[in-house]
Structures are given as structure tokens and as C-alpha cells.
């Protein structure tokens, strides 16, 4: 592929299901001219309770699929897959592959004043200690407190994000975190930003929440620029630039239940998905 | 296989994960001398939010696997797979295959006095209307009210069955059911019996709960006897017969996270699982 073709080639983004759409949303906002191909592994969601071997196998299959769509770079928009599979698949893949852990860790290290950082995520993400290791490589003085919150994903997936029940579950999981003395907490699962306002209300304003989705889009922007493969887009009237969002062309694929996914996506994206295509990911 | 070999051959039981262990527990109680091979599809759980095509594909793979273990009959101990796949796989399989819907429906028809029956289950089970159709084939005068309760499965899987949060979720899903005038309600998902006492407390004693696991074990007993392939077992002192439970030999297989499964299984079975083997179900 020539550099010019590479510029207009899409970015591949994948997640275990709908959670990665919070990353997609940030990419649409910060890189409005980039084209995207999203894959949500709705047939095998959730990843958070599964073994490393399976998460690596799933990630390899999805990367093989995304490469058939001629993507120029891949974002693993899933904390569990970033924690368990990124190291392995990055080495095997001839285009840039980035995850959400390094950007999230970097933002937390920059945000913390008292060097006490909390991380919430799936069982697999927390068990992997990947956030903890990455943060301490950046600053060995930072203490990291991890807490798995496995019920948050089904709460979001089943539409309870704004319901009182979520408040009870937040209290159940985060009571000890609230008392731990952290000043920064990473939302270490792409579903959790959808519970952000309730978590923020519960923890109070003294604890700063880091959403790796935002930082990931920022790092992707830097990476594409460094490699000279960012999509320049159409000429935009500078006065109207702030309004530009989601100008790219977007394709959405899932491994199951395409309609349910589309409905969810349309409720959170600044862009109306018209079609979502179901594929058999086990064939890749 | 000769009839004598068939008698001692195991019964294959499968579910999307741990839920089917409530059926296994009933088979251990009511058919204590039968050997069993259990498969829990922990890599692809939950089934309740997935499409019919995938549920049929998963069921076919699992039946192929169970047949390699020389099972004499198969129990689909999962309401979603019973609702969506039983009709198809039954025709393709040369040994008896039974599900949990017909036994559950029959028990509800026998239990109801006012001919108003409630059914709770996964989204896929309720959407299939399989309970409704089966009940009305048995008695066209029975009115069936279905309600999907998708958060019940993760609540059970994440260990909230006895927690106050479950009471809130029960209230959220079942408030309309409580006011609907039903006198009988089917626990149409194998996870739900683990929430039984809380559901019973919430609905009150006027509404009778049907657990298809119990009825499925009873129908399996009748089926094996009719076919002359029940395992006769060792001679048991009739005075001690009531104590006999789980005398068979049991094998447990999963598609992921064998240790988590074993831990859960040991908390609900009248039998201590020593080993659980992980297999790659996609190879079958």
C-alpha cells in the first residue's frame, strides 16, 4: 500500500462487544476524518471471565478478520484483551497495534498528586496486574490498588446504567476504594465510562476519574501523525472546525445479534449506524 | 452397544455454564446410580442473549463431544438451548435427547388452578415463546405471561444470589408479575433456582414456583426405564435407601476457566468434584 492509500485506509477497532464503542466515540471526536472498521465479538462476550489462552485466540482471529478489511492500524478497545493479548499479537502483526492500558496508565500517572491510583476492571484485567505493572514502569513510586467489578458489564449491557440498582452495586464494589486514599481512579473497562456520572457522584470530586478511551484516541492521533498515515480529510472551514465530528466512513461488524448491537451503538455514538453485519469469526 | 453396556453408560448433560448443575443435582438425587458426563460451555456463556443459529451450532458441537464419551442419552440442561435448538438436534441424534421445557411446562399445567402461569427466563427463551406454545398444546385454556430477567444470570454467576442487590433486581423484574394474577411461575432458566428463596419471599406463598430441574430428572427416570437402559446400581440396604445420593461416577468438562467452575460446582452439588477438564469445543 502506498502512503496515500494508507492515509485513507480505515483504522480497525475491536472489543468483546459494545464497550469499545466508547473508544470509537472518542476517535470519531478527536480524529473526525479517519475511517473505521469496528468489530464487536458479541458471540463471545464477556471476555473478562475468560482465560488468557482464549483471549489470545479470539484476538488473533479478529486481527485476521480486520486485515481482510485493509486496516492501516488496529486499536484493541478492550481492556481485558489489551491486558492479556496485546503483547503477543503486537509482535505477530505487521501494522501498528495499540491497546488502551498504556494510554490509561500514562494519564493516571500524570493526574495523581499523592501517588495513589485505583484501577477498576474485569476479573481478568485486574488479575493480570497489567495496569499496575505499566504504571510502576512509568513511576515506581505510584501505589496501585486494583478492584474487579464484574457486575458492571452486565449492568451496562442490560440497560441499568442510569438505574438505582447501579448505585447499590457501585457502593458494594467501591466502598473500600473510596476509603483507600487514592486521588485518581482508572475506569479500566470500556463499559465503565457509561457508569461514569454515578461513579463520580459516589466517589466525590476529590477522586479524579481517568477514562482510557479519551487518552487512547489522543495517542492514536500522535501515532498516525508520527507514521505519516493520518487521514487529512476534506477542507473544512476553520470557523466550523469545532463542529466537525464523525466525518469518516464507518463499518460495523459483530459475531452475533447485530440488531441489538446497532440499537446500543446508536444510543451512544454521535453518528447513526445504518447497517451492522454479522460474520462467523470462528472462520478466521 | 448391548443393553447391559448401555445401562452403565453415562448420561450426557450440558448447559451454557454452571446453571445446568441445578439439573445435575436433581439427577444425582433422583437417579443416584446413573453415571454422568457434564459439559459447561463456559467459553461461550451466556446463551440467553445469542441468536438461534449460534445456539444450534453450539448444541451440535457439544452433542458431538458428548458422543465421544459414549453417553446413552443427553439432557439439554439449559432453557435457552432447549427452547432454540432441541427440535433441530433431536432429529439429528441417534440417542434420546431431552430438554427442560416440556417437563417444566407439564409441571406448571398440573400445578395451576386459575390457569394463569408466569414464565421467567433469558431474553432468547422468552422471545422464542417455547414455554407458551408447549403449555398451550397441553392445555389451550392456560394463559402464559412471559418476562425476561437477563440480569439474574450474572447476579448468580458473580455470587450475589444471597445479597440484598438481588432483592432490588427481583423487585425490578417481577413487580408486574406479582400483580398479574398468576398462581404458578416457572423458573425458566437453570440459574434461577439459586435465587429461589428470594423470589419465593418476594412473590409470596400464593404463587407456586416450578423448577424444571426437578421435573426433568423425574422424566429422565421414566424415559430410561421405558427404554430399559436405567442403571440398576449396586445392591442397597432398603433401610438406608433414602440416604443414597450421587453414587455414580461423574466427569465434568468445560470450555474455559475450569477452576472457577469447579469452585462453583462444589458449592451446590452433593458431591465433591475433584477434577474438571477444559476442552476446545470449537474442534467438535
Interface residues (C-beta under 8 A of the other chain):
Chain A: X42 X43 X44 X49 X50 X51 X54 X150 X151 X153 X154 X155 X157 X158 X160 X163 X164 X165 X168 X169 X172 X256 X257 X260 X278 X282
Chain B: X42 X43 X44 X49 X50 X51 X54 X150 X151 X153 X154 X155 X157 X158 X160 X163 X164 X165 X168 X169 X172 X256 X257 X260 X278 X282
